[in-house]
């Protein structure tokens, strides 16, 4: 595998990030939705809501991740772990896949009250690109906050 991103032999624009995958690369751009601002290369933070109830129900943070693996990866396998950056006694989380899993390749599993994992439960037999949206609802001190992880999954031909 040649890393086109390091070799600068890709055609990604200035506004895109090059992501190396086995046998190629992808050009990715991060656009934050309305009511969010970019905070870092892979994260969007919700803007202050004031008294707007609709805004207050939006996720606090949307973070983007990129995963790459071959079609012959062993299943089941844990591919992603999610939890609050700082756990507090009494925390409870609920992890769910809210889009991108129409074919049932993935599931979520609770590890403990402050951590969950995304598991690839079925073999993906053909190279393809997938976008999974994972939602974590964190219950802390009687308040529930929502966080979103967008997983760009690039499945390449087996090694």
Residue pairs with C-beta under 8 A, 6 or more apart in sequence:
1 20
1 22
1 23
2 9
3 20
3 25
4 10
4 18
4 20
4 24
4 25
5 18
5 19
5 20
5 25
6 20
10 18
10 25
10 27
11 27
12 18
12 25
12 27
13 27
13 29
15 29
16 27
16 28
16 29
17 27
17 28
17 29
17 30
17 41
18 25
18 26
18 27
18 28
19 25
19 26
19 27
19 28
19 66
19 68
19 152
19 154
20 68
21 68
21 154
21 156
22 68
22 70
22 156
22 157
22 159
23 156
23 157
24 156
26 66
26 129
26 152
26 154
28 64
28 66
28 152
30 38
30 41
30 42
30 44
30 64
32 38
32 44
32 62
33 44
33 62
35 46
35 47
35 49
35 55
35 58
36 44
36 45
36 46
36 47
36 62
37 44
37 45
37 47
38 44
39 45
42 63
42 64
42 65
43 61
43 62
43 63
43 64
44 61
44 62
44 63
45 60
45 61
46 55
46 58
46 59
46 60
46 61
47 55
49 55
49 56
49 58
57 146
58 146
59 135
59 145
59 146
59 147
59 148
60 145
60 146
60 147
61 147
61 148
62 147
62 148
62 149
62 150
63 147
63 148
63 149
63 150
64 149
64 150
64 152
65 80
65 149
65 150
65 151
65 152
66 151
66 152
66 154
67 79
67 80
67 151
67 152
67 153
67 154
68 153
68 154
68 155
68 156
69 79
69 153
69 154
69 155
69 156
70 155
70 156
70 157
70 158
70 159
71 123
71 124
71 125
71 126
71 127
71 155
71 156
71 157
71 158
72 158
72 159
73 120
73 123
75 120
75 121
75 122
75 123
76 119
76 120
76 121
77 119
77 120
78 109
78 117
78 118
78 119
79 106
79 117
79 118
79 119
79 120
79 151
79 153
80 117
80 118
80 134
80 149
80 151
81 111
81 115
81 116
81 117
81 118
82 93
82 95
82 115
82 116
82 117
82 118
82 134
82 136
82 147
82 149
83 93
83 111
83 114
83 115
83 116
83 136
84 91
84 93
84 114
84 136
84 138
84 140
84 147
87 114
87 115
88 114
88 140
88 141
90 140
90 141
91 113
91 114
91 138
91 139
91 140
92 113
92 114
92 138
92 139
93 110
93 113
93 114
93 115
93 116
93 136
93 137
93 138
93 139
94 136
94 137
94 139
95 108
95 110
95 116
95 117
95 118
95 134
95 135
95 136
96 108
96 134
96 135
96 137
97 106
97 107
97 108
97 118
97 132
97 133
97 134
97 135
98 133
98 134
98 135
99 131
99 132
99 133
100 130
100 131
100 132
100 133
100 151
101 132
103 122
104 121
104 122
105 120
105 121
105 122
105 124
105 130
106 118
106 119
106 120
106 121
106 132
107 118
107 119
107 121
108 116
108 117
108 118
108 119
108 134
109 116
109 117
109 119
110 116
111 117
116 136
118 132
118 134
118 151
124 130
124 155
126 155
127 155
127 156
127 157
128 155
129 152
129 153
129 154
129 155
130 151
130 152
130 153
130 155
131 150
131 151
131 152
131 153
132 150
132 151
132 153
133 148
133 149
133 150
133 151
134 148
134 149
134 150
134 151
135 146
135 147
135 148
136 146
136 147
136 148
136 149
137 144
137 145
137 146
138 144
138 145
138 146
138 147
